[in-house]
Amino acid sequence: MIRRATTYLALTLFAVVTLIPFAYLVCSAIKPRSVFFSSPFLPAAGLFAIDGSTGELSVVDVSLLPDPATQPEVYEIVVSIEAGFRQPVTRDLRIGYGETGQSDLDFVIPSDAAVNTVLGSVAVPRSAQDVQVRFAIGEGNRTGALGRAWGLLTTDNFDRLFRGVPAEQDADGPRKSTGVARAILNSFFYASVSSVLATLGAAMGGYALAMFRFRGRGLVESVVLGTLVIPGALLIAPGYQVLFWLGLLDSYSGLILPAIAPAFGVYLFRQAMKTGMPYEMMEAARIDGCSEVRMFFTIALPMVRPMTGAFLLITYLGAWNSFIGPQIVLQTPEKLPLAVWISQLRGVYGIDYGLIMAGTLVAIAPVLVLFLILQREFISGLTAGAVKG
């Protein structure tokens, strides 16, 4: 019992650790740019925020503000002021609704306060005006439940992502925008077609090597196995040259055709059909007059269905997340798949991390749904042949 509990606890901790990056991705996609780096996950800012160098005080989480008409409230916060190596001093501030210049308030919250509304600047003590000063809020800053600024969470990143992101600036014209919807459609087309054709081609190759006896079969199997040890990076330059000679650059044909019948898939299906399909069944089908094409689709493929589902999912994920190949083959921006399109969200002078995180989350969602649908076939395919009999 203790051993089982220890095993389950270790697996649970491992699962939690593996989910941390995904949790960070989700939290980063719904955080505004103003507090993106203030906390690693959900924003922890309180009702007010102060600029550490200028002392500029602003309203951050407006969801914590009451209705000034029905619930007038005065907030009392303590601001710490550090001036060089001198002893830090504190100032008690009263912040609330009222008219500008009201004697009992240091700062006035406007009735139409929004996120990052500036209320004013905290004055620097005279004794510290000649040194570098640092401001920080100490006590009294109201926060939301669990210390998180829930009111700052927003879907603005997704809105900007689907409305269109500025891609370039013409010298004498408005900005041109490229939306994410086209990139999603490109990825769906490329991943679907390439995965189906690759699975079909690999299954046919594996069926031929497993079910047919012909001269040179051993040599063909050796060549298939030999290609598995060749690094894919070595094939980029010769592959590009072949596509150039065939006139397939900047087309999806140049991406899909080289991926048909991969060596790994051919050998995988060869092993699955050799161990999971009785040769006598195929002989009986031939005696009954069944054609080879019909035997392949009505007998062979259904018998290796778990392997087919697993390999289809693997190739679909590989094509969906393909990054280097589309960048090399495709030049037209409208043809780029989602993975490449997201990488181009980086600006020249800055990076909008929230927007990139939202795009990455959108890119993960379809393949996550596909895996949940095919997970039974995927697990069955991975464990096929593990038990004899």
Sequence and secondary structure as in RCSB ss.txt:
>XXXX:A:sequence
MIRRATTYLALTLFAVVTLIPFAYLVCSAIKPRSVFFSSPFLPAAGLFAIDGSTGELSVVDVSLLPDPATQPEVY
EIVVSIEAGFRQPVTRDLRIGYGETGQSDLDFVIPSDAAVNTVLGSVAVPRSAQDVQVRFAIGEGNRTGALGRAW
GLLTTDNFDRLFRGVPAEQDADGPRKSTGVARAILNSFFYASVSSVLATLGAAMGGYALAMFRFRGRGLVESVVL
GTLVIPGALLIAPGYQVLFWLGLLDSYSGLILPAIAPAFGVYLFRQAMKTGMPYEMMEAARIDGCSEVRMFFTIA
LPMVRPMTGAFLLITYLGAWNSFIGPQIVLQTPEKLPLAVWISQLRGVYGIDYGLIMAGTLVAIAPVLVLFLILQ
REFISGLTAGAVKG
>XXXX:A:secstr
 HHHHHHHHHHHHHHHHHHHHHHHHHHHHTS GGGTTTSSSS    SEEE TTT EEEE  GGG   TTT   EE
EEEEEEEETTS  EEEEEEEESS TT TT SEE  TT  TTEEEEE    GGGTTS EEEEE S     GGG  G
GG  SHHHHHHHH EEEEE TTS EEEE HHHHHHHHHHHHHHHHHHHHHHHHHHHHHHHH   TTHHHHHHHHH
HHTTS GGGGHHHHHHHHHHHT TTSHHHHHGGGSS HHHHHHHHHHHHHHS HHHHHHHHHTT  HHHHIIIII
HHHTHHHHHHHHHHHHHHHHT  HHHHHH   GGG  HHHHHHTT  SS   HHHHHHHHHHHHHHHHHHHHHHH
HHHHHHHTTTSS  
